[in-house]
């Protein structure tokens, strides 16, 4: 009986070591499956707003916005808002107000809300998400 238990524990340890590596490979994020989603896309996963790789783990999507004084709510998410693929503001449901060239942390596992941006002038803006730190990606906006 003791010998069987020892063999069982040894096999379990080997399998769990293999499965951890396998699980880590499966869980590697597909960053190119993200979209910039917001009021300007009716929150849909629109191919026109699919992120594109800029460098390393930095991605961007561009959008033309009208400066009418109203804030644009947005976030980055995949097609299904899957857990871990729904990157919004970690700062409550009211949304994090964004400014040009000012990065803000994002939460993808448990986003608290959306980001908000009110452009000062009508034009095209680049929305970036940097996954260099996967646990707390940074979001920022630049004028194109």
Buried (B, 14 or more C-beta within 10 A) or exposed (E): EEEEEEEEEEEEEEEEEEEEEEEEEEEEBEBEBBBBBBEBBEBEBBEEBBBEEEEEBBBBBBBEBEEEEEBBBBBBBBEEBEEEBBBBBBBEEEBBBBEEEEBBBBBBEEBBBBBBBBBEEEEEBBBBBBBEEEEEBBBBBEEE
